[in-house]
Amino acid sequence: MHQRTLPIVSQLSILLLIFLGFTLRIRYLTTTHPFFDEYTTVLASRQILQHGWPLLPSGLFYEHGLLASYLIAPFTALFIDMPTEQWQTAHWGLMLSRWPSLLVSTLTIPLIFRVGRICLGQVSPALFAAGLFALSPEGMVWGGRARMYALATLLVLLTVYLAYRGIEHSSSRWWALLTLTALLLTQFGALMLVPPLLISLIVIAVIRHPKRPQNAILISLFWQLLALGSIIVMAIWVKRLGQPVGKVALSEATNSNLMGELISTITYQTTFYFTWPETIKFLTRQFGPSHLYWLMWATVIGLSISLILWLGNRYKDNQLRPNLARLSVSDSALFTLYLVVIVSLLIGQVITLLEPFRRNPRYLVMYLPLLYLISGAVFHGLLVQLVRLINRPRVMASKVVSTLSLILFLGFIYLSWPDIRLALVTPEPAYERVFAYVQANWQDGDVLLTMNTPAAGLYMPQVDGFTVESEADQFLLNRETMPIDRWLGVPWIGTAPDFNQQLNMHQRVWFVSDTIRQPVYFRGSWQAIVASQMEQVWANDNALVYLTRSDRHPLPSQPDRFVRQTLNGTIELTGYTTQSADNQLQLTLFWQSLHPVSHDYTVFVHLRDLAGNTLAQTDSQPVQGRYPTSHWQSGETIIDPISLPLPENLPINDYQIFVGMYRLDTLERLPVGNDLSGENAAILNWSNR
């Protein structure tokens, strides 16, 4: 389509939008702490500089965001040889790694405008769509992070546009296949774009060329489809090299059938799953923020009105017939329909073919330009219809439409502003500051344990353990006899007893975590050990640093004596240890949860002499009240330290300790299997000799 010279006002408008979009992104880039996953991308980029491939220290081929890692690598080279103490404080190294996303995201703004102007035939909807993206919180956030989503967004738009042009120009189809290849190597999750893209192309091709023989269409697309299949197989193979969760290295796979391995790479994360509660939950997360909520509803309502008006016009013109050749559809409407089919099918796939835990809104961020183009086209069409009803002169009508579009745009930006301000203060933990602190206070013989091993690998000379307790499988690789983390390959410390053992083995242990992930990935027994055995030495911007207490009484990691008595068939007392000092009996109980427990039970401990007289007792919820039984998870071991004050001048003798649990509201004790006490209690032995 021939494009007229862009009016000076429109030129200034798009330049202003580019400037505003760039300003927001640079503000985010320079003022926020790195996102958790950015450290992995930067680590992969530094590995590219050293090895030519994103081969992480663990041996994992980091294929996630492959092209983005290569794009970021040259910027990473600007600080790879710089001593970390020179850039840790202001994290300028990670700042430089964010610049590719900033530049690509800023470039996407004029690209949206260009695509909108060509395919919608009007400047107003193109400016509207470009403006929404320039000032969108998602565009700002992912355009300021060292991740792959900014590049994926640009490639989605190019692929969709070139594929649409390919309906008329075969050369554009090859360019679309090229950009699709780059897209799949940037974000493998974009594979779900392929089915909606093919279906929408067929719909538009049939509407535009209803008389063309179907055989001719199939023949013309044969080679492109063959190339598309090859691209998809290649992308799946690259994904498989990266060992998706639960998969061993391809060279170690027990299944020698490569095609079977590739198919399983797709099926392991897809399944038919649909429920209304999960669907509503996802849609609320995706479109719940005010800037998307009102835009989405206005677009859906606008589409419905446009369809009603179109059907009314067709009926009036006697064109409402099943013969597609008689349908009168403008180029702008065709492109809008094309985008609507793609976006609708994409959302449909997410809510039906993915497990709920994989329905992350970030995976739809790269399709937002398509939604913005739909909104621009719909609102422009409705405004044109509205102005026509007023019967204004053509020149005056154009100005009125442009003015109303600007007012509508400013209204949506007003609704977006609270979300933009919130995104600018996104609470990402300050790991770059954390490790600067740890390094400044490091001593010989220290041990570092953390969940964020990629960040530690960038800043610290050593990392000794990967700590995560819940949902750990997604972060692990199996190497030889022990699980290791996927990034640095350090041993996994995955249970509270294992963590406690590390504290007992070393004089000074650092534990680095954050307020966002610690409640999610660490259970109460782990956090109780942290609270009783470590002191918080640094806490700022949601990041936490703990160091072992110098005056602590070490907790045993396993029982000295085994009991193995069950309470109510749901909890097992596996064993215990005893120590006495300063007129206190330090009793450590080891519980194991056999099944989920619905109530919070209280633990009672009675010290008795052999005649049955109670000499001391204490009652409390497990782990000093920090980990109620209703929070215990099946198979988990809970270390429960209890201090029991002893009577003065307690005779040197043998004693018995009665231990059990009861409901505080009813005082009813849990029944004990093989009960020898006659009162639903396990009997432990202790001697103060």
PLY file of the C-alpha trace (Angstrom):
ply
format ascii 1.0
element vertex 689
property float x
property float y
property float z
element edge 688
property int vertex1
property int vertex2
end_header
0.00 0.00 0.00
1.34 3.41 -0.96
2.02 5.57 2.09
1.62 9.31 1.95
4.16 11.60 3.61
3.60 11.61 7.33
2.24 14.99 8.57
4.59 16.98 10.77
2.20 16.67 13.74
2.25 12.88 13.42
6.04 12.86 13.11
6.37 14.92 16.27
3.81 12.68 18.02
5.67 9.44 17.33
8.98 11.07 18.30
7.41 12.21 21.56
6.10 8.69 22.24
9.52 7.19 21.54
11.10 9.71 23.92
8.54 9.01 26.66
8.89 5.24 26.24
12.67 5.49 26.35
12.55 7.73 29.42
10.33 5.33 31.37
12.53 2.38 30.48
15.76 4.17 31.36
14.19 5.24 34.65
13.32 1.64 35.46
16.73 0.42 34.30
18.68 2.78 36.52
16.55 2.74 39.67
15.41 -0.85 40.29
17.22 -3.87 41.61
17.71 -6.74 39.16
14.91 -9.25 38.71
15.80 -12.69 40.15
16.22 -14.30 36.70
18.35 -11.50 35.30
21.36 -12.90 37.11
20.98 -16.16 35.17
20.87 -14.35 31.84
23.96 -12.30 32.73
25.75 -15.45 33.92
24.90 -17.17 30.60
26.12 -14.13 28.67
29.43 -14.14 30.52
29.79 -17.86 29.79
29.26 -17.07 26.08
32.21 -14.69 26.23
34.38 -17.38 27.80
33.24 -20.48 25.91
31.28 -19.26 22.89
28.19 -21.07 24.19
25.88 -20.38 27.14
27.29 -23.39 28.99
26.73 -22.74 32.68
29.19 -23.90 35.36
26.80 -26.75 36.19
27.25 -28.10 32.65
23.73 -27.05 31.66
23.28 -25.60 28.17
21.18 -22.53 28.96
18.93 -22.34 25.90
16.28 -20.17 27.55
16.46 -16.83 25.78
19.33 -18.05 23.60
19.42 -15.16 21.13
18.86 -12.62 23.89
21.89 -14.00 25.75
24.02 -13.53 22.64
22.63 -10.03 22.21
23.47 -9.17 25.81
26.93 -10.77 25.74
28.78 -7.83 24.05
27.39 -5.45 26.67
28.46 -7.88 29.39
31.98 -7.77 27.91
32.21 -4.14 28.94
32.52 -5.13 32.60
33.62 -8.78 32.62
37.22 -7.93 33.55
36.32 -5.12 35.94
36.95 -5.91 39.62
33.59 -6.55 41.23
34.21 -4.09 44.05
34.22 -1.31 41.46
30.74 -2.00 40.19
28.89 -3.91 42.87
27.59 -0.94 44.82
25.80 0.67 41.89
25.50 -2.65 40.01
26.68 -0.95 36.80
27.59 -4.31 35.33
23.98 -5.41 35.40
22.93 -1.97 34.21
24.94 -2.44 31.03
23.41 -5.87 30.51
19.95 -4.29 30.53
20.66 -1.94 27.63
19.86 -4.40 24.80
16.33 -4.83 26.16
16.01 -1.06 26.52
17.04 -0.43 22.92
14.94 -3.26 21.47
11.85 -2.26 23.47
12.24 1.37 22.40
12.60 0.26 18.76
9.33 -1.67 19.09
7.42 1.60 19.59
7.98 2.96 16.04
7.62 -0.57 14.66
4.09 -0.81 16.11
3.33 2.56 14.56
4.71 1.46 11.18
2.77 -1.81 11.15
-0.42 -0.05 12.26
-0.10 2.68 9.64
0.52 0.17 6.81
-2.08 -2.43 7.77
-4.76 -0.19 9.27
-4.27 2.57 6.71
-4.60 5.37 9.26
-2.21 7.32 11.44
-4.56 7.72 14.41
-4.94 4.02 15.41
-1.24 3.43 14.76
-0.29 6.26 17.13
-2.83 5.00 19.66
-1.30 1.48 19.68
2.30 2.74 19.76
1.46 5.10 22.60
-0.15 2.38 24.70
2.97 0.24 24.36
5.36 3.14 24.99
3.64 3.92 28.30
2.61 0.41 29.33
3.99 -0.85 32.68
4.83 -4.23 31.10
6.74 -2.60 28.26
8.63 -0.47 30.75
9.52 -3.36 33.08
10.60 -5.91 30.49
12.22 -3.17 28.44
14.45 -2.43 31.41
15.47 -5.96 32.39
18.26 -8.18 31.09
15.86 -10.86 29.88
14.47 -12.11 26.59
10.94 -10.69 26.62
11.70 -7.35 24.95
13.33 -9.12 22.00
10.53 -11.70 21.88
7.93 -8.90 21.74
9.61 -7.31 18.75
9.95 -10.66 16.96
6.29 -11.57 17.60
5.19 -8.34 15.95
7.52 -8.84 12.97
6.44 -12.46 12.51
2.72 -11.63 12.63
3.15 -8.70 10.24
5.34 -10.53 7.71
3.07 -13.58 7.77
0.12 -11.33 6.98
1.97 -9.76 4.08
2.86 -13.26 2.96
-0.75 -13.86 1.96
-0.05 -11.66 -1.07
3.75 -11.71 -1.29
5.51 -15.08 -1.13
8.86 -13.46 -0.28
7.37 -12.13 2.95
6.53 -15.69 4.00
10.22 -16.58 4.00
11.02 -13.51 6.05
8.24 -14.52 8.46
9.80 -17.97 8.80
13.15 -16.34 9.54
11.73 -14.10 12.27
9.76 -17.05 13.66
13.01 -19.02 13.92
14.60 -16.16 15.83
11.50 -15.92 18.03
11.54 -19.60 19.00
15.26 -19.36 19.80
14.50 -16.35 21.98
11.42 -17.60 23.83
10.43 -21.22 23.23
7.02 -20.56 24.78
6.19 -18.59 21.62
5.63 -21.97 19.98
2.00 -21.56 21.02
1.80 -18.70 18.49
2.14 -21.12 15.56
-1.35 -22.77 15.58
-3.26 -19.44 15.94
-1.05 -17.89 13.27
-1.74 -20.67 10.76
-5.48 -20.69 11.46
-5.77 -16.91 11.13
-3.80 -16.94 7.86
-6.16 -19.55 6.42
-9.21 -17.52 7.51
-7.89 -14.31 5.91
-6.70 -16.08 2.76
-10.11 -17.67 2.22
-11.92 -14.37 2.78
-9.57 -12.44 0.52
-9.39 -15.07 -2.25
-12.57 -17.16 -1.99
-12.44 -18.26 -5.63
-8.86 -19.52 -5.63
-8.81 -23.34 -5.91
-7.86 -24.97 -2.66
-5.28 -27.17 -4.38
-3.48 -24.09 -5.64
-3.36 -22.70 -2.11
-1.95 -25.95 -0.76
0.70 -26.17 -3.47
1.80 -22.57 -2.95
2.19 -23.16 0.79
3.78 -26.62 0.65
7.42 -25.52 0.83
6.70 -22.93 3.48
4.95 -25.52 5.63
7.86 -27.91 5.18
10.27 -25.18 6.27
7.98 -24.35 9.21
8.04 -27.98 10.35
11.84 -28.01 10.18
12.03 -24.80 12.22
9.76 -26.23 14.91
11.77 -29.46 15.14
14.99 -27.44 15.40
13.55 -25.24 18.15
12.33 -28.26 20.13
15.74 -29.91 19.76
17.47 -26.80 21.12
14.99 -26.72 24.00
15.74 -30.39 24.70
19.46 -29.64 24.87
18.67 -27.39 27.79
17.31 -30.30 29.83
13.76 -29.19 30.67
12.66 -29.88 34.22
12.62 -33.61 34.86
14.73 -34.45 31.80
18.26 -35.82 31.87
20.87 -34.62 29.41
20.04 -35.67 25.85
23.22 -37.75 25.65
22.12 -39.64 28.79
18.50 -40.16 27.75
17.33 -43.74 28.11
15.07 -43.25 25.11
17.28 -43.54 22.04
14.46 -42.37 19.78
15.24 -38.70 19.14
11.75 -37.96 17.82
10.24 -39.47 20.94
12.46 -37.25 23.07
11.41 -34.17 21.10
7.72 -35.03 21.41
8.07 -35.53 25.16
9.72 -32.10 25.37
6.41 -30.60 24.24
4.01 -32.89 26.06
5.73 -32.61 29.46
4.42 -29.06 29.86
1.09 -29.33 28.02
-2.12 -31.08 28.91
-5.81 -30.46 28.49
-6.91 -28.76 31.68
-9.86 -26.42 32.03
-11.84 -25.26 35.04
-13.73 -22.03 35.45
-12.07 -21.11 38.77
-8.57 -21.50 37.30
-9.61 -19.64 34.14
-11.03 -16.72 36.10
-7.92 -16.70 38.29
-5.65 -16.48 35.25
-7.72 -13.81 33.50
-7.77 -11.79 36.72
-3.98 -11.97 37.00
-3.50 -11.16 33.31
-6.10 -8.43 32.83
-6.82 -7.41 36.41
-4.49 -4.36 36.56
-6.48 -1.22 35.85
-4.54 -0.27 32.69
-5.45 -3.59 31.06
-8.79 -4.16 32.74
-10.54 -1.12 31.26
-8.74 -1.42 27.94
-9.76 -5.06 27.57
-13.42 -4.43 28.42
-13.61 -1.40 26.14
-12.03 -3.38 23.30
-14.37 -6.36 23.71
-17.42 -4.08 23.84
-16.10 -2.10 20.88
-15.58 -5.26 18.86
-19.10 -6.38 19.62
-20.57 -3.02 18.53
-18.43 -3.04 15.36
-19.65 -6.52 14.47
-23.28 -5.52 15.00
-22.81 -2.43 12.83
-21.09 -4.43 10.09
-23.82 -7.07 10.07
-26.43 -4.31 9.95
-24.75 -2.70 6.94
-24.42 -6.02 5.15
-28.07 -6.77 5.77
-29.04 -3.31 4.54
-26.98 -3.81 1.38
-28.38 -7.33 0.86
-24.90 -8.82 1.24
-25.62 -11.13 4.16
-25.18 -14.36 2.19
-23.13 -17.51 2.73
-21.09 -16.78 -0.42
-17.80 -15.35 0.86
-17.13 -13.70 -2.50
-19.92 -11.23 -1.77
-18.59 -10.17 1.60
-17.25 -6.62 1.56
-14.43 -6.32 4.10
-11.91 -3.49 4.15
-8.16 -4.11 4.43
-8.18 -2.53 7.88
-11.01 -4.79 9.05
-9.23 -7.85 7.64
-6.04 -7.09 9.53
-8.04 -6.44 12.70
-9.85 -9.75 12.25
-6.48 -11.43 11.71
-5.18 -10.09 15.02
-8.40 -10.90 16.88
-8.25 -14.54 15.79
-4.61 -14.81 16.86
-5.09 -13.23 20.30
-8.33 -15.13 21.00
-6.79 -18.48 20.13
-3.68 -17.69 22.16
-5.74 -17.00 25.27
-7.82 -20.09 24.55
-4.68 -22.22 24.41
-3.36 -20.85 27.69
-6.57 -21.59 29.62
-7.06 -25.08 28.17
-3.67 -26.60 27.27
-1.39 -25.48 30.11
-1.26 -26.55 33.73
-2.36 -23.72 36.07
1.15 -23.25 37.48
2.45 -22.52 33.95
-0.11 -19.78 33.27
2.21 -16.92 34.04
1.15 -13.48 32.74
4.71 -12.76 31.64
4.32 -15.31 28.82
1.62 -13.12 27.23
3.58 -9.88 27.55
5.13 -10.38 24.12
1.66 -10.35 22.53
0.56 -7.01 24.01
1.36 -5.01 20.81
-1.22 -7.16 19.02
-3.84 -6.26 21.63
-2.92 -2.58 21.38
-3.27 -2.65 17.58
-6.70 -4.29 17.94
-7.75 -1.60 20.42
-6.49 1.18 18.17
-8.34 -0.19 15.16
-11.59 -0.80 17.05
-11.71 2.60 18.74
-10.80 4.42 15.53
-13.53 2.62 13.61
-16.15 3.44 16.23
-15.11 7.09 16.36
-15.38 7.33 12.57
-18.88 5.85 12.73
-19.80 8.31 15.49
-18.54 11.34 13.56
-20.36 10.19 10.43
-23.61 10.30 12.34
-22.93 13.98 13.02
-22.50 14.55 9.24
-19.41 16.72 9.60
-17.38 17.73 6.51
-14.61 15.26 5.69
-11.73 17.53 6.77
-13.49 18.50 9.96
-14.42 14.84 10.63
-10.77 13.78 10.44
-9.78 16.39 13.01
-12.64 15.41 15.30
-11.65 11.73 15.13
-8.02 12.58 15.88
-9.05 14.76 18.82
-11.37 12.12 20.26
-8.64 9.48 19.82
-6.22 11.66 21.75
-8.74 12.14 24.56
-9.40 8.40 24.70
-5.67 7.68 24.73
-5.06 10.13 27.57
-7.90 8.52 29.50
-6.30 5.09 29.29
-2.89 6.53 30.23
-4.50 8.16 33.25
-5.81 4.74 34.28
-2.35 3.25 33.68
-0.43 5.78 35.74
-0.89 4.10 39.17
0.36 0.82 37.67
3.34 2.60 36.09
4.27 4.18 39.43
3.89 0.81 41.15
6.12 -0.89 38.57
8.83 1.71 39.16
9.09 0.60 42.78
8.75 -3.14 42.11
10.05 -4.90 45.25
12.91 -6.93 43.78
15.47 -7.95 46.43
18.78 -6.09 46.42
21.00 -9.14 45.88
23.73 -7.03 44.31
23.99 -5.11 47.59
23.68 -8.26 49.67
26.69 -9.95 48.11
28.70 -6.73 48.27
28.08 -6.80 52.03
28.94 -10.50 52.35
32.13 -10.10 50.36
33.21 -7.11 52.44
32.80 -9.16 55.66
34.06 -12.50 54.35
36.59 -14.48 56.43
38.69 -17.50 55.63
36.72 -20.68 56.23
33.31 -19.05 55.73
30.55 -20.96 53.95
27.88 -19.41 51.71
24.42 -20.95 51.29
21.78 -19.31 49.09
18.92 -19.96 46.70
20.17 -17.30 44.27
23.31 -19.10 43.13
23.49 -17.27 39.75
23.83 -13.93 41.54
26.32 -15.39 44.00
28.30 -16.81 41.08
28.62 -13.33 39.58
29.73 -11.64 42.80
31.34 -14.18 45.08
34.53 -16.27 44.77
32.74 -19.34 46.14
29.25 -20.73 46.68
28.94 -23.81 48.90
25.29 -24.84 48.80
22.02 -24.30 46.97
19.27 -23.90 49.56
15.62 -24.46 48.72
13.23 -26.76 50.53
9.82 -26.64 48.82
9.24 -27.22 45.09
12.96 -27.82 44.57
12.74 -30.20 41.58
12.37 -27.36 39.09
15.79 -26.01 40.11
17.83 -29.22 40.19
19.97 -31.46 38.02
21.06 -34.98 38.99
24.82 -35.40 38.81
26.38 -38.68 39.92
25.06 -39.36 43.42
23.77 -35.96 44.50
21.36 -33.34 43.17
22.92 -30.00 42.23
21.48 -26.67 41.25
20.95 -26.02 37.53
23.25 -22.99 37.35
26.49 -23.35 39.31
26.32 -27.07 40.04
26.70 -26.68 43.81
25.23 -29.33 46.16
21.58 -29.05 47.08
20.83 -28.44 50.77
17.16 -29.31 50.74
15.96 -30.26 54.22
16.05 -28.60 57.62
18.31 -31.35 59.06
20.72 -30.94 56.12
20.76 -27.19 56.65
21.30 -27.64 60.38
24.17 -30.04 59.68
25.92 -27.36 57.62
25.61 -24.98 60.55
27.13 -27.57 62.86
30.01 -28.39 60.51
31.28 -24.83 60.04
31.99 -22.01 62.45
30.64 -19.24 60.21
27.84 -19.90 57.73
26.14 -17.21 55.65
22.55 -17.75 54.57
21.31 -15.28 51.93
17.60 -15.09 51.12
14.82 -12.55 50.59
11.44 -11.67 52.03
9.61 -12.70 48.85
10.90 -16.25 48.44
11.76 -17.27 51.99
8.11 -17.81 53.03
7.43 -19.72 49.80
10.39 -22.05 49.48
11.32 -22.64 53.14
9.06 -24.30 55.68
8.61 -23.46 59.30
11.16 -25.98 60.61
13.86 -24.44 58.41
12.93 -20.92 59.42
12.92 -21.93 63.09
16.52 -23.10 62.75
17.42 -19.79 61.13
15.73 -17.89 63.96
17.38 -19.88 66.76
20.82 -20.56 65.29
21.55 -17.46 63.19
21.35 -13.71 63.54
20.11 -11.32 60.88
23.07 -9.12 60.02
21.67 -7.30 56.98
18.14 -6.54 55.83
17.28 -3.96 53.20
15.12 -3.74 50.07
13.60 -7.20 50.68
17.00 -8.94 50.83
18.11 -10.82 53.96
21.51 -11.94 55.22
21.97 -14.30 58.18
25.17 -15.39 59.92
25.53 -18.16 62.50
25.47 -16.95 66.11
28.77 -17.15 67.96
26.99 -18.02 71.24
24.54 -20.57 69.90
23.83 -24.05 71.24
24.06 -26.28 68.14
21.02 -28.37 67.37
21.51 -32.05 66.56
20.78 -32.96 62.94
19.64 -36.49 63.76
18.46 -38.31 66.88
20.80 -40.12 69.23
17.99 -42.51 70.19
15.19 -43.78 67.98
11.59 -44.25 69.11
9.37 -44.53 66.02
6.00 -44.24 67.71
3.02 -42.89 65.76
0.43 -40.44 67.02
-3.03 -40.90 65.55
-1.44 -42.54 62.49
-0.52 -39.12 61.08
2.59 -38.06 63.01
5.58 -40.15 64.00
8.04 -39.40 66.79
11.14 -40.89 65.18
13.69 -40.15 67.91
15.25 -37.67 70.31
18.46 -36.31 71.81
19.06 -34.98 75.32
21.61 -32.60 76.82
21.63 -30.93 80.22
23.37 -27.71 81.17
22.73 -24.73 83.46
19.91 -26.58 85.24
18.10 -27.03 81.89
17.28 -30.20 80.02
17.76 -29.57 76.29
15.45 -32.08 74.64
15.32 -32.23 70.84
12.43 -34.19 69.36
12.40 -35.41 65.76
8.92 -35.58 64.28
7.89 -36.78 60.87
4.62 -35.90 59.20
3.05 -39.01 57.67
-0.14 -37.33 56.42
-1.51 -33.77 56.37
-2.86 -32.63 59.75
-5.89 -30.36 59.99
-5.42 -29.12 63.58
-2.70 -27.29 65.45
-1.63 -29.64 68.24
0.26 -28.76 71.41
3.29 -30.81 72.50
3.48 -31.79 76.18
6.68 -32.92 77.91
6.58 -34.35 81.48
9.74 -35.31 83.37
8.99 -38.05 85.92
10.96 -40.15 88.33
10.66 -43.90 88.29
7.91 -43.69 90.91
5.74 -41.71 88.50
6.04 -38.31 90.15
6.09 -35.37 87.75
9.14 -33.21 88.47
8.99 -30.75 85.57
6.83 -30.13 82.56
6.27 -27.79 79.61
3.62 -27.39 76.93
4.04 -25.54 73.63
3.32 -25.78 69.95
6.11 -27.37 67.92
9.33 -25.50 67.17
8.63 -22.94 69.89
5.34 -22.06 68.21
6.98 -21.19 64.90
5.71 -24.20 62.94
2.17 -25.40 63.80
1.28 -28.99 62.88
-1.38 -27.84 60.40
1.46 -26.46 58.23
3.47 -29.70 58.18
3.87 -31.44 54.85
3.83 -35.18 54.25
7.26 -36.82 54.59
8.82 -33.79 56.24
11.14 -34.13 59.24
10.69 -31.48 61.93
13.44 -30.74 64.46
11.73 -29.55 67.63
14.06 -28.15 70.35
12.54 -27.93 73.83
14.10 -26.46 76.98
12.81 -28.02 80.21
13.77 -26.26 83.49
15.00 -28.83 86.02
14.33 -28.76 89.76
17.23 -27.60 91.89
19.37 -30.34 93.38
17.80 -32.99 91.19
19.11 -36.35 92.43
21.45 -38.26 90.17
19.18 -40.96 88.87
17.33 -42.38 85.88
14.18 -40.63 84.74
11.42 -40.95 82.20
10.09 -38.28 79.83
6.47 -38.57 78.75
5.86 -36.90 75.37
2.70 -36.52 73.32
0.31 -34.08 71.67
-3.16 -32.79 72.44
-5.77 -30.36 71.13
-5.72 -27.22 73.20
-9.45 -26.57 72.81
-10.56 -30.01 74.04
-7.41 -31.19 75.91
-7.89 -34.48 74.08
-4.60 -36.29 73.48
-3.66 -37.96 70.22
-3.68 -41.75 70.56
-0.21 -43.30 70.54
0.44 -46.57 68.74
1.73 -49.39 70.99
1.13 -47.16 73.98
3.05 -48.40 77.03
2.22 -45.42 79.22
-1.51 -45.99 79.45
-2.09 -42.25 78.89
-1.34 -41.74 75.20
2.28 -40.70 75.60
5.61 -41.93 74.29
8.08 -42.79 77.06
11.65 -41.53 76.60
14.57 -42.36 78.90
17.01 -39.88 80.42
19.67 -40.09 83.04
21.44 -37.20 84.74
24.36 -39.35 85.80
0 1
1 2
2 3
3 4
4 5
5 6
6 7
7 8
8 9
9 10
10 11
11 12
12 13
13 14
14 15
15 16
16 17
17 18
18 19
19 20
20 21
21 22
22 23
23 24
24 25
25 26
26 27
27 28
28 29
29 30
30 31
31 32
32 33
33 34
34 35
35 36
36 37
37 38
38 39
39 40
40 41
41 42
42 43
43 44
44 45
45 46
46 47
47 48
48 49
49 50
50 51
51 52
52 53
53 54
54 55
55 56
56 57
57 58
58 59
59 60
60 61
61 62
62 63
63 64
64 65
65 66
66 67
67 68
68 69
69 70
70 71
71 72
72 73
73 74
74 75
75 76
76 77
77 78
78 79
79 80
80 81
81 82
82 83
83 84
84 85
85 86
86 87
87 88
88 89
89 90
90 91
91 92
92 93
93 94
94 95
95 96
96 97
97 98
98 99
99 100
100 101
101 102
102 103
103 104
104 105
105 106
106 107
107 108
108 109
109 110
110 111
111 112
112 113
113 114
114 115
115 116
116 117
117 118
118 119
119 120
120 121
121 122
122 123
123 124
124 125
125 126
126 127
127 128
128 129
129 130
130 131
131 132
132 133
133 134
134 135
135 136
136 137
137 138
138 139
139 140
140 141
141 142
142 143
143 144
144 145
145 146
146 147
147 148
148 149
149 150
150 151
151 152
152 153
153 154
154 155
155 156
156 157
157 158
158 159
159 160
160 161
161 162
162 163
163 164
164 165
165 166
166 167
167 168
168 169
169 170
170 171
171 172
172 173
173 174
174 175
175 176
176 177
177 178
178 179
179 180
180 181
181 182
182 183
183 184
184 185
185 186
186 187
187 188
188 189
189 190
190 191
191 192
192 193
193 194
194 195
195 196
196 197
197 198
198 199
199 200
200 201
201 202
202 203
203 204
204 205
205 206
206 207
207 208
208 209
209 210
210 211
211 212
212 213
213 214
214 215
215 216
216 217
217 218
218 219
219 220
220 221
221 222
222 223
223 224
224 225
225 226
226 227
227 228
228 229
229 230
230 231
231 232
232 233
233 234
234 235
235 236
236 237
237 238
238 239
239 240
240 241
241 242
242 243
243 244
244 245
245 246
246 247
247 248
248 249
249 250
250 251
251 252
252 253
253 254
254 255
255 256
256 257
257 258
258 259
259 260
260 261
261 262
262 263
263 264
264 265
265 266
266 267
267 268
268 269
269 270
270 271
271 272
272 273
273 274
274 275
275 276
276 277
277 278
278 279
279 280
280 281
281 282
282 283
283 284
284 285
285 286
286 287
287 288
288 289
289 290
290 291
291 292
292 293
293 294
294 295
295 296
296 297
297 298
298 299
299 300
300 301
301 302
302 303
303 304
304 305
305 306
306 307
307 308
308 309
309 310
310 311
311 312
312 313
313 314
314 315
315 316
316 317
317 318
318 319
319 320
320 321
321 322
322 323
323 324
324 325
325 326
326 327
327 328
328 329
329 330
330 331
331 332
332 333
333 334
334 335
335 336
336 337
337 338
338 339
339 340
340 341
341 342
342 343
343 344
344 345
345 346
346 347
347 348
348 349
349 350
350 351
351 352
352 353
353 354
354 355
355 356
356 357
357 358
358 359
359 360
360 361
361 362
362 363
363 364
364 365
365 366
366 367
367 368
368 369
369 370
370 371
371 372
372 373
373 374
374 375
375 376
376 377
377 378
378 379
379 380
380 381
381 382
382 383
383 384
384 385
385 386
386 387
387 388
388 389
389 390
390 391
391 392
392 393
393 394
394 395
395 396
396 397
397 398
398 399
399 400
400 401
401 402
402 403
403 404
404 405
405 406
406 407
407 408
408 409
409 410
410 411
411 412
412 413
413 414
414 415
415 416
416 417
417 418
418 419
419 420
420 421
421 422
422 423
423 424
424 425
425 426
426 427
427 428
428 429
429 430
430 431
431 432
432 433
433 434
434 435
435 436
436 437
437 438
438 439
439 440
440 441
441 442
442 443
443 444
444 445
445 446
446 447
447 448
448 449
449 450
450 451
451 452
452 453
453 454
454 455
455 456
456 457
457 458
458 459
459 460
460 461
461 462
462 463
463 464
464 465
465 466
466 467
467 468
468 469
469 470
470 471
471 472
472 473
473 474
474 475
475 476
476 477
477 478
478 479
479 480
480 481
481 482
482 483
483 484
484 485
485 486
486 487
487 488
488 489
489 490
490 491
491 492
492 493
493 494
494 495
495 496
496 497
497 498
498 499
499 500
500 501
501 502
502 503
503 504
504 505
505 506
506 507
507 508
508 509
509 510
510 511
511 512
512 513
513 514
514 515
515 516
516 517
517 518
518 519
519 520
520 521
521 522
522 523
523 524
524 525
525 526
526 527
527 528
528 529
529 530
530 531
531 532
532 533
533 534
534 535
535 536
536 537
537 538
538 539
539 540
540 541
541 542
542 543
543 544
544 545
545 546
546 547
547 548
548 549
549 550
550 551
551 552
552 553
553 554
554 555
555 556
556 557
557 558
558 559
559 560
560 561
561 562
562 563
563 564
564 565
565 566
566 567
567 568
568 569
569 570
570 571
571 572
572 573
573 574
574 575
575 576
576 577
577 578
578 579
579 580
580 581
581 582
582 583
583 584
584 585
585 586
586 587
587 588
588 589
589 590
590 591
591 592
592 593
593 594
594 595
595 596
596 597
597 598
598 599
599 600
600 601
601 602
602 603
603 604
604 605
605 606
606 607
607 608
608 609
609 610
610 611
611 612
612 613
613 614
614 615
615 616
616 617
617 618
618 619
619 620
620 621
621 622
622 623
623 624
624 625
625 626
626 627
627 628
628 629
629 630
630 631
631 632
632 633
633 634
634 635
635 636
636 637
637 638
638 639
639 640
640 641
641 642
642 643
643 644
644 645
645 646
646 647
647 648
648 649
649 650
650 651
651 652
652 653
653 654
654 655
655 656
656 657
657 658
658 659
659 660
660 661
661 662
662 663
663 664
664 665
665 666
666 667
667 668
668 669
669 670
670 671
671 672
672 673
673 674
674 675
675 676
676 677
677 678
678 679
679 680
680 681
681 682
682 683
683 684
684 685
685 686
686 687
687 688
